[in-house]
Structure formats: structure tokens, C-alpha cells
Amino acid sequence: MSRNTNCSEVDAEGSGSELSSVTKHNVELRRVRDSVPWRLWVVAVIGLWEKAAFWGMLAPWPDSEITENYMENPSHYGKNQTPGALGLGQAVATRIYCCFYIFYYVTPIFVAIVADSKLGQYKSLIISIVLYCLGIVALTASSITANIDKGWGVPGLVVAMFLIGLGGGGVRAILPPFLADQYKKSGPQIKTLKTGEKVITDYELTLQYIYNLYFWVGNVGSLSAFGTVFIEKKYGFAQAYGLSLGFMVLSLLMLIAGKNWYVQVSHKDNLIVPQATKIVACAIKNGCKMKRAGPDYQRERHSKTVSWTENMVDELTHGLRGCRVLFTFVMFWVCFDQMQNNLISQAGQMDMRGTPNDLLPGLNQVGCIILGPAIQMGLYPLLHRRRIYIGPIMRITIGFGFMMLAMLYATIVQHAIYTSSLCLGSDSDCSSSALDKRSRPNVWLQAPIYFLISGGEIFAYVTGLEYAYDHSPKDMKVIVQAINLLVAGVGSVVALALTPVAHDPNLVIFYASLTGGMAVTTFFFWFSFRNYDRSPIDTTQNHSVEEDALDVEKGMSVQDGDNVDIHDQKAEKAMTGVLSNETAIKEPMSFDKEIASGDSLQIQFRNQNRTQALG
């Protein structure tokens, strides 16, 4: 979430706000997020409906947080039996579910290539949602009891999974960049709040807020799972899936209705993927140095003319650098996936006192819904008033730390279960009904695990979305988001591969190993990428520094074609450092500016910064 001000301060910016020039006297003003347009909120609500449909549909499937199982249990169950439909059994149902998830995480790559190179984001998003709707239609129709009796259940499920995986994966890859595009970036501006305080708007803070908003509404939407389960138990699976279909139809209607209202980044057919492949291949041939793939180097050293530009090489370099950061999330997702199986089993070994063991994972959504605004409107403003700004690498590191603590706490809980009076030193299943449940730890001792995971998501996962958007080439926004999803898929596959070793009496060692793996990942990540916060990456999707400088001076956006000269290239990079959220935890820089003759603008900076240690 935004790290600069609380909502009341942002809302105070309005017609009464003043714009003024940046001078050496006010450059150290507190940085705040800019206000966001209503169309961005509408797109966020579309994301809410999509998450509501997805989790509402997934609730009756295996390995979900709800025990009712559409695939595992047979139809025509008795009054006191668990609801079911297909009767595939636990093993087969779990394999199908895992295959669906792998497909769901892989397909965004192919959708992203089409979106970035051919159709554009809006058209691709429409097609993805239509496929999504058709998939839920197939699932709803095949889940009707009469159709299950006719043998349509399994074929309908396969068709539904294919369409939902293709469409849903596309939505997950396209919607985040489409959401951020709804905010038209302007240069930094000085604004006066109703409180009289002068602040300076910051693009990176605004982007941070946008993706935290997206994450928060998504978690609100995920609460639909509880409603779906209630409908399924009272009325049936078809009615429950029909609710998810209604959510997706709403999202489709909202997307179509705002066609002329949404910001659609100008798109034309491009060869970005083939060109990117050629650039990388050229770099590999030249010692794996991206700079050597540039036209100038190729012309001077090899007398070779290439079809790409230096700008394309720079953009791709920045995109690859961003992907390096995203690849480190594999261990994060391995730990995250423990919520879907092993932690539920752990709760079953505890004293539940009537509490369903699959209820506890719902605390993760509750934690995200509560902690998100608390961090946005509490922690960040507190830090910003002291001119402390947390860069993305630091935020991801903090998120990894939260996940490590979650696994450490799970290790402690499992140890407490094993050392309970009747479980001490036993190699048997500690969930056996023969054991005295009251001798075991209370199931609610598990709750901190889910709140710690929520903290990890808020700091790490959300920043990953932001990083993927902000550090991707302008023509590869969806592709980089798809890579981010693919990394999550790899984590799920690794978690699945570890399943055979996650059993009694080795669970303490299992959770301790995850804790150690997450600790190593956290240290490696910070050690490898800590300088990224101190040297922000300039990508061409951002406004140029010339535009930002004139935006501050004139209080308005500079249109393409304006003639502005920056004589000092080092000053240009320093300007980016002043107004970028991707710096380390710093105080702002101060500078003097002089207006030269004509439209030329010379900016001289005096860096008065020093990096501060957090805490």
C-alpha cells in the first residue's frame, strides 16, 4: 500500500489544493501518493468479482479450505454424509486438482504473448473473461444431478477446467497491468492539503497503493467461498457454481460497459517476443552481456547491422533484471501452499473443541483484510512523517521474514503436539480418535501462523506485483506478470513434490526445513538485491525526467513533442532518485534549479542524502 499518507490526507487534495514550483526550500516535503481516478476503482471491483468467482467455485473442490468435496465424494449421499458428486476418491481428485493448478499457472504465458504482441490488453481481457464464463457454464450444467446421472459430470469437469484455466489464467496476468494503466502518470507536483501541509506527489507511492488496493479487494472477494459452501450444502452444487457464474458475468458487463471510459494503452502489432528472443540470443553469443547486443556494439565490433534499437536492449535488460527478483519467490510459494494441506492436517491433530480444522485458513483472508489498511493508513504514514521510505526490495525482504516466522511458529506448534502427554515419542498418527484430545494444544494456537502469512503477502506478494509492472518493458507488461504467475506455479509444484515426506512423525523436521529454506532465501535475496533500492531502474514506460521537471515547474503534464534539454545526465539520474520510491530508506535529496534560455532547463543537484538503517 501507499507509504506516504493516510486516506484523509489524500482526499483532502482537491480543487482547493495549490500547485507550486519545486525549489531548494520545499524539495524535502513529505512524499504522498496521488489521487486515483474512479475508473481504477471500477477495474479493482472487476478484480473483486473475479476473485469471488474463483474462490467460490474452488471451495467444493479438493485441497480447498472447505471439507465438502465435489470431486471426491459420490452423489446421492445420506443425510449425515459429506456432500459430493463425482465420487472419484481422494487420490484421483487431488491429482486432477493439482493438474488444474499447474495448467492455470502455465497458460498465462501464452495468453500474455498474444496480449502484448497482437490483441492488446483490453481485447485479450474480454476474451479471457468470456472463456472463464463458458467454463463455469460447463461446470454448472454438468453438476446438475440429472446430468451427473447421465455421465456428464467428469467430461463437463474436464471441459470446465480447460476453459477456466485458460480464461482465468489470462485474467490474472492481464488485469494487474490493465489496472495500473488506468492511472495516468503525471510528473511530481507540489500540493497543499486542507491541513495546510505541503506535500509532493510520487508515482511509485501511487503504484504501491494501487496494487495494495487490488490485493485488498481480492481478499474481500475471496470471502465468497463461505457463501458458496452454504448454498452447496442447502441447495446443491449447481446453484453454488451458478453464483460464481453470476460474479463473472458482472465483471464482463462492467468491462464492456466502460470500453470508452477505460484507458487503453495504444497498441499495434509488434514483434516484441521474436525481437526479445533475438536480443537475448545475441547477448549469449557475446559473452552473456546484454550491452553487447546493442546496435552500436554490433556495428563497431562485428560490422553487423541488427533490427533492434538500443532502447529495446535497455528495456529488455531492465525486464530481465526485474524477473531475477521475481524468481526468488519460489520458496515463498512453497511455504504459502502449506495452508492448503499440511496446516489443515496439523489443526486436525489439535484440540478443536468443535472448531472445524479447515476453518483456520480463513484467518488468512481476515488477516489480509485487517492488516492491509492498518499498514496502509497506520505504519506507512508513521514512517513517512519521519521521512522514512521503504523501497520495494526492503518490503519484499520484510515479507519473506514474515513467511519465515510463520513456518517457525508452525514448527513450534508441531513440536507442542508431539510432546503433548499422549503423543510423546509416539510414531502413530497423533490425530487418532483414540487419543485424548484435551491433552493436545488448542487449535486456536495455530491462528498466528495465518496472520504472519498475511503479513508476508502484504509486504512481499503485493510488492512483487508492483515490481513486475514497474520493471517490465512497456510492450511486455502482461508477459512479465505471467512470469510472476509461473513462478507461483513452480512453487506449487515443489510443494506438491514435498507431500510424501510431510507425515508423522517427521513434521517437526519438515516445518523446520521450510523455516531454514525461507531464512536462506531471505538472506540471499537481501544480499543479492539490496542495491536495487539504491539504484532505481529507469524504464521507458515512465515519464522522462525532462517531463517530470517541467511538471513540477508548471503544475501540468508535458505532452509529447515538448522541447526540453537536460544538460547534465548525472543530474537526470539524480532527479529520478529524488522522486522514486525505489530508493533505499532515505531522506529526500535537495537541489537548485535554474531556467536557461529558451526551453532549456538545467538542473544542478546537491545530494545531501545518507542511507538510514531501518529501525
N, C-alpha and C positions, 0 to 999 in steps of 0.2 A: 504494500500500500504506500501511498504517498508519504514521504518522510519530512514534510515541511510544515504543515499547518493543519489545524483541525477544520472540520467541515464548516463551522460557523464563520471562520475567517474567510474561507473561500467564497461562501455565499455572500459575504459582505462586499465582495468585489462586484460592482455593478455600474450603473450609469453615473453614480457619484464618485467613482474611482478616478484618480488622476494618473496621467502618464507623464513621466519626466525623463530627462536625459540622464544617462549614467555618467557620473563623474567620480573623481577620486574620493569624494566625500561620502557617496552613498553606495559604492560598489560592494561594501561589506554588509549590505542589508540581508536580512533573512530571506532565504530562497523558499518559494512556495510552489505548489502545483497550480497550473492554470485551470480555469473552469472548463468543463467538458460539455459539448452540445447534447441536446436531448436525443438526437439520433443515435448517439453512442449508447445511451441508456436503453433504447429500444433494441439495439443489437444484443446488448447484455441480457435482456429479457428473452430474446430468441435463444440464447445460450441456456437460460434457465429452463425453458420448455424442453430443450434437447436433453439436458441432464435429467429432468423429471421423467421423460420418456424412457431414457436408457436405464436408469436405476429402477424405475417402476416395472419395466419389462424384465430386468435381470433378477428381481427379488425371488421369484419362484424357481430359479434355476439352481443347479448345484453350486457349492462353494460360495454361495451368496451369504448375506448376513441373516437370512430368514430360513427357517428349517423346512418350510413347505417346499416341495421339490417337484416341479413339473416333469422333468425327465426321469428322475429316479424311481418314483413310486407308481404303482399301477392305478388305473382308473377304477371306478366303482368301489372305492374304499368304504369301510364301515364307518359308523357314526363317530367312533372314538379313534379312528386311524388317521395317520398323516395324509393330507390331500396329495393327489398325484394324477398322472395322465398317461404317460407313455410306458412306464414300467420297465425301463432299460437297466435298472440296477445302478448301484453307486459307482462301480468301476467304469462302466461304459459311459455313464452320464458325465463323470468327471473328465474323461478323455475328450468327449465331444466339446465340453465347456472350454477346456484348455486349447483345443484346436481353434475354436471360435476366437478366443482372445489373441492367439498368435496371428490369425488372419486379420483381425481387427487392427492390430498394430502394424502389420506389413502393408496392407492396401493403401494407406495414406501416401506412400511414396509414389505410387503410380498415379493416383489422383492429383497429387501435387505437381507432377511433371506436366500433366495436361492443363492444370490451372495456371501454372506460371508460364507455359510456353505456347498455349493455344487459346483456351477459352476465357481466361481471366477468372478472378475470384468470385464475382457475383454469379455468373452463369454456372460455374462449377459448383457453387454452394447450392443453387436451386436444384441442379441435377442430383446432388448428393442427398438432399432432403427428400426429394421425390423417391429415390431408391430406398431411403430409410422408411418412408411411409409405406411403400409397397411391401417391404419386408415385414413390417408389423401387421399389415393386412393379411399376409400369408400366415403369419403366426396366429393371429386372432381367428381366422377362418378354420385353420387346421386344429385349433384347440377346442372347438365345439365338440361336445360329447358325441353327437351323432356322426361327425366326420372322423373322430378318433376310432369309433367302432367300424368305420368303413376302411380303416387302414391309412388314412391321410395324415396321421399325426407325425410320423417320422419324416416322410417326404416333405411335408409342409415345414417342419422344423429346419431341415437342411436348406431349403429354398430361402426361408426367412433369415437364417444365419448368414447366408451368402450375401443377400441384399442389404441386411443391416450392417454387416461387416464392411461392405463396400461403401455404402452411403454414410454410415456412422463414422467410419474412419476418415472419410473425406471431410465431414463436418468438423471433426476435431482438429484437422490440420488447417482448414481454411478459415474457420470462424475467428481464431485469435488474431491473425494479421488483419482480417477484414474489420474486426472491432477497433483495433488501434488506428486503422486508416480513417476512421470516422472523425478522429481529432486532427484537424488541420494544423500542422505545426506552424507556429509563428516564432519570431525572434523573442529573446528575453525582453520583458517590459517591466518598468517600474510602476507599481500600483499602490495607491493609498487605500488602506482598509477603512471601514467605518470607525474603527477604534483610533484612527489617526496614525497607525503604524505604516511605514513604507516598507514594501517587500518587492522582491524581484521574482518574476515567474520563471520556471525552469522546466524545460521539455522532459528531461529524464525523470523528474519527480512526477510529472503528469503521466508519463508512460507507466511508471511504477504504480500509481493509483489506479489506472485503467485496468491493469491485469489483476490487481487485488480485488477490484470490483467484480471482474469476470469470475474469479475464483469464489468469491463470497456468494454471488447469486447462484453459482453452480451447486454449491453445498446446500443452499436453501432448496433448490430443485430436487436434490437427491433425497430429501425427506419424503418424496412421493412414494418411496418404497414401502413405507409403513401403511399408506393408504391402499396401495395395490394389494398388499397381503391381506388386509381386512376384506377387501372386495372379493379376492380369490377364495377366502375361507367361507364367506357368506353367500356368494353368488356363483363363483366359478372362474376358471382361468380365462375364458373368452372375454368376460366382462372386464377382468383386470387388465388384460392386454388391450382391450378397447380404450381404456383410459389413457394408456401410453400413446395409442394412435391419435387420440384427441389432442394430446400435447404437441405431437409432431405436426399435425395439421395446423394448429395455431401458429407454430413457428413458421411454417410455409406461407401462410396467409400474411403474416406480419412482414416477411421478407419481400413478398411480391408487392404488397401494398405500398411499400416505401421505395420502390425501384427508382423513382425520380428524385427521391429525397436523400438516399444514402450516397456517401462519397464512394465513387468507383474509380480507382486509380486507372488512368489512361493505359490501355493495353493494346498491343498489336502483336501479331505473330512474331516470335523471336526464336532464335536458335541458342538460347542460353545454355541448355543442357549439353548439346553437342560441342558448343564452344568451350564450356567449362571442362568437358572431358579432354578436349584437345590441349587446353592450357595446362591441366594437371599432368597429362602425358608428356608435354614438352618440358615441364619443370622436372619431372622424374628423369628424363634423358639428360638434363643439365645439372645433375648432382642434387636433385630434390630441393632446389632453390626456386621459390616462386618468382623472385625478382628476375631470374634468368629466362623466364618465359615471356618477358616483356618484349614488345616490338623493337625497342631501341637496342636492347642487348642482342637479340637475334640478328638484327641488321648489322650491328658493328662486329660481332664475333663470328657469325656464320654467314653473313651476306644473304640472309634469308628474310623474306617478307611474309609476315603472318597476317591472318584475317582479323585478329582481335586487337584491342587497344590497351594502352597502359592502364586506363581507368578500369577496364574489365578485370585485368590481372589484380589490381589493388582491391577491388570489391570481392573477388573470389578469395583472395588472401585473408581478408577480414572475416569472410564467411567461414572459412576453414578454421580460423582461429577461434571463432565462436563455437564451432562444432567440437573442438577439443575440450572446451569447458563442459558441453552437454554430455560427452561420452563418459565423464566421471560419475554420472548419476546411476550407473548400473547397480552398484551396491546399495544405493539409496532405495531403489525399487525392489531389490531382493528383500530388504528389511520391511518395506512397506507392505509387501504381499503377505507377510505373516498374519496380518489382520484377517485375511480371508480363510485361513485354515488353522494353523497351529495355535494361534492365540485363542481361537474359539474352543479348540480342544483343551487348552490349558484351563480355560474357565470351567469346562466340564469336570475337571479334577478337583475343583474347589467347592467350598460350602456355598451353594447357590441360594438356599432358603427360599425357593420358589421363583428366583430370578432366572429367566432363560439364559443359557450360556451364549446364545447368539445375539442377545440384546446389547451387550457391552460394546461391540464395534460401532454401534450407532453413536457412541460418545465421540467418535472421531468427527462426524459431521457437526455435532453440537459444539465441540471444541473449536472447529474452524469458524463456525458462525459467531461464537462469542469472542474468541481471541483475535480474529481478523480486525474488527472495529476497535478493539482495545489497543492493538498495536498501531493501527492507523491513526486513531484520534487521541491516544494516550502516550505511548512510548515515543513515537517519532516526533511529535511536537515538542516533547520534553527535551529531546536531544537537539532539535533544531534551534530552540531558543538559546542553546549554548553553542550554536554554530558547529554542531557535530553532525556530519552527513555520512551515512553508511553506504559504501559502494556495493555493487552487485556481488563481487567476489566475497566480500566480508559477509554479506547476507546469506549467500549460499553456504559458506563455511559455518555460520551460526545454525542454519537449518540442518546441515549434516551433524552438527553437535547434538541437536535435539534428538535426531534419529538414533544416534549412538546411545544417548541417555535412555531412550525408550527401550532399546534392546538390553541395556544393562539392568534396567528395572525388571524387565521380563525374566532375566537370568535370576535375579534375587527372588522373585515370586516363585519361580520353578523350584529353586532351592528350598524355599519355605514349604512348598508342597511335599517335596521328597523327605524333608526332615520332620514332617508332622508325625504324631505319635504312632499311627498305624501304618504309615507309609515308609518309615525309617528303614533304609537299607533294603527295601523290597524291590525286586525286579519285576513285580507284577504290575498290571495296569492299575494305576492309582485312581482311576475313575470307576473302579469296580463298585457295584452297589453293596458288596459285602463289607466294605469299609465304612466306618462311622464318619459321615460327612461333617459332623460338628467338630471333628478333630483337625480338620483342614482349614487353611486360611479362608476368610470370607471372600467371595467372588469380587466384591467391590474394591478390594485391594488392587485389582487389575486396572482400575479407572485411570490412574496417572499415565499408563502406557499410551492410551489413546489421545490424551491431551498433549503429551510430548510429541507424538507423531503429528498432531495438528500443528504444533509449533514448527516442526520440521517442514511441513508442507508450505506454510505461510512464508517462511524465510527462503527455503530452497526451491521448491517446485514453482512457485509463482515467479520468483526471480529468473528461473530457467525459461519460462515463457517470455518474459520481458527481454532476456538476453538473446533468445533466439530471434526475436523480431528486430531488436535494435542492432544486432551484429550480423545481419544477413544482407546479401546484395539485394538491391531494390527489385530485381526481377526474379528473385529466388526466395521470397518471403515464405511461401507455403511449403516449399521443399525443405527448408531448414526446420520449420515446425514439424514436418513429417519425420525428419530425422530425430527430432526430440521424442516423438511418439515411438519411433523404432527402438530407441534406447530403453524406454519403459518396457517395451515388449521383450527385449533381451533380458532385462531384469526379471520379468515374469517367468521366462523360460528357465533361467538359472534357479529361481525359487522352486519351480516345478521339479527340476533335476535333483534338488536337495531333499525333496519329500521323503525318499526312502530312508534317510538317516535321521529323520525327525520323529523319533519314537522313544518310549520309555525303555530303559532308564537313562538314556543319553541326552535328555532335553536340556539339562543344565549346560552340558558341553556345547550343545547345538546353539543355544542362545548366547553363550559366552563367545563362541566363534563368530557369530554375527556381530556382536559388540566389538570384538577385535578387528574384524574386517571393516566395520564402519569407522573405527578410530583411525586405522591406517589410511582409509580413503580420505578422511577429513584432513589429516596431516599432509598427505600427498597433494591434495587439492590446494590447500593454502600455500604450501611451499612452492608449488609449480606456477600458480596463477596470481599470487598476491600482488605482483607488479602491474597486473592488468587494471587494477583500480587506480593506479598512479599514472598510467599512460593510456588514456582513453583512445579508443579506436574511432577514427573518423570515417564514416561510410557515406557514400554519396546520396543516400536517401535523406540524410539530414540537410538542413539548410546550410549554405556556405557561411563561413564566418563573416564575409562581407555583408551578407543579408542580415545576419544577427546583429552586427554592429549598427547598421542603419535602422534596423527595427527598434533598437533601444533609443537611437537618436531621434527618430521621427515618430515613434509610437505606432508604427504601422508595418505591415509586411511589404517586403520588396518584391516586385514582380520580376519575372524573367526578362532579361534584356537590360536591366539597370547596369550602368557602367560604374563599377566601384573597384578601386585598386587598393590592394594591401601591399605595402612596400616591404614589410618585414614578415617573412614566412614563419619565423620563430614566434613572432607575436601572434600570428594566426593560430598556431597550436596552443599558445598560452590562453587565448580567448576561449578556445574550446575547453581548456582545463578549468577556467573560471566558472563557466556556467554549466559544466557537465556533472551529472550525478555519479559518473563512473570514475571519479577520483577516489583516492583513499579517504579516510576520515580526516577532513581538512577544514581549515578556515578559508574563506574566500580570498582570492587574490585582489590586489588593488592596482589601478592603472590610471595613467593620464592619457587623454586623447586630444589630438589637435586636428582640426579640419584644414586640409591643404587646399590648394587652388582647385577650381572646378569641382568634379565629383570625387576626386581622390580623397581617400581617408587614411591617414597614417595613425597608427596606434602604438604607443610605447608602453610597455608594461614593466612594472616593478613587482617581482614576485616576493611577497612578504610572508610566504607560507612556511609552515613547518608541519610535517605529518604528526598527528597526535595518536597516542595509543588509546584504544578503546577501553573504557572503564578506568 
